[in-house]
Structures are given as C-alpha cells and as structure tokens.
Amino acid sequence: MSILTKLLGTLLTSVSLFFAVFYILWFFGYLPIDPELAVKLPVLAIVLAACFIAAWLGYVMATAPIRRGHREREESL
C-alpha cells in the first residue's frame, strides 16, 4: 500500500470521528447552534438528493432514443 492511501484512510477516519462527536453534541444542544438544524439539514439533503435522482432518471427516460424493435411494435398497433 502506498503512503498516500494510508494517509487518506487515517484522515477519513479522523474526520468522520470528529464529525460524529460534533453532530452528537449539536443534536443534543451542547453547542450554541440551533439543535433543530441538526435534524432539518440532513432531511433537506436527503429530500434534495431524492429529487435530483428522480429528475435525472426522468431526463434520461425522456431523452433516450427509442429502440428500433419498439418502433415497429408501436407502428403495428
């Protein structure tokens, strides 16, 4: 393994542990930030991600070329 991979893994572990402690303190109101935001912001991020995925799937479906076999079946109906 390269040094860069180990460094990146250590950094990722440290940042995630720091964020977990920060989020727990924020969620229970031990930090001077509104604890309601600890719930509202992740829910907002999840909803926006779901909307983005739905919009992307809709775009792909709307702009996908029609297959030749499907055209022949639609014309015969």
Secondary structure per residue as TSV (DSSP state, phi and psi in degrees):
chain	resnum	aa	ss	phi	psi
A	1	M	-	360.0	145.4
A	2	S	-	-84.4	161.3
A	3	I	H	-62.6	-37.3
A	4	L	H	-62.1	-40.3
A	5	T	H	-64.6	-44.0
A	6	K	H	-65.9	-39.7
A	7	L	H	-64.2	-44.2
A	8	L	H	-63.3	-40.5
A	9	G	H	-64.8	-41.9
A	10	T	H	-65.2	-42.5
A	11	L	H	-62.8	-44.9
A	12	L	H	-62.3	-42.9
A	13	T	H	-63.1	-45.6
A	14	S	H	-63.7	-45.1
A	15	V	H	-65.1	-41.5
A	16	S	H	-66.8	-39.0
A	17	L	H	-66.7	-41.8
A	18	F	H	-60.5	-45.6
A	19	F	H	-65.3	-37.3
A	20	A	H	-62.4	-44.7
A	21	V	H	-65.3	-44.5
A	22	F	H	-58.1	-45.9
A	23	Y	H	-65.5	-40.8
A	24	I	H	-63.3	-44.9
A	25	L	H	-62.9	-40.7
A	26	W	H	-66.4	-45.1
A	27	F	H	-60.4	-40.6
A	28	F	T	-91.0	7.0
A	29	G	T	83.2	19.1
A	30	Y	-	-83.7	-8.6
A	31	L	S	-109.5	154.2
A	32	P	S	-76.8	25.8
A	33	I	S	-105.8	142.8
A	34	D	-	-54.9	118.2
A	35	P	T	-64.6	-23.7
A	36	E	T	-63.6	-30.5
A	37	L	H	-65.8	-24.4
A	38	A	H	-65.2	-23.6
A	39	V	H	-97.2	-42.8
A	40	K	H	-65.2	-42.5
A	41	L	H	-66.0	-46.4
A	42	P	H	-64.0	-36.8
A	43	V	H	-64.8	-42.4
A	44	L	H	-60.4	-43.5
A	45	A	H	-62.9	-40.4
A	46	I	H	-66.6	-43.8
A	47	V	H	-64.4	-45.0
A	48	L	H	-64.2	-37.2
A	49	A	H	-65.0	-41.5
A	50	A	H	-64.6	-41.3
A	51	C	H	-64.4	-40.7
A	52	F	H	-63.2	-44.4
A	53	I	H	-63.5	-43.2
A	54	A	H	-63.8	-42.4
A	55	A	H	-65.3	-40.7
A	56	W	H	-64.4	-44.2
A	57	L	H	-62.5	-41.9
A	58	G	H	-61.4	-42.0
A	59	Y	H	-62.9	-44.5
A	60	V	H	-63.2	-41.8
A	61	M	H	-67.0	-38.7
A	62	A	H	-73.2	-30.4
A	63	T	H	-102.5	-0.6
A	64	A	S	-70.1	137.8
A	65	P	-	-69.1	146.5
A	66	I	-	-78.5	134.7
A	67	R	-	-71.2	151.5
A	68	R	H	-62.3	-41.8
A	69	G	H	-63.5	-32.4
A	70	H	H	-71.9	-36.7
A	71	R	H	-63.5	-42.7
A	72	E	H	-63.9	-39.3
A	73	R	H	-67.8	-40.1
A	74	E	H	-66.9	-37.6
A	75	E	H	-68.6	-30.5
A	76	S	H	-79.1	-14.2
A	77	L	-	-81.5	360.0
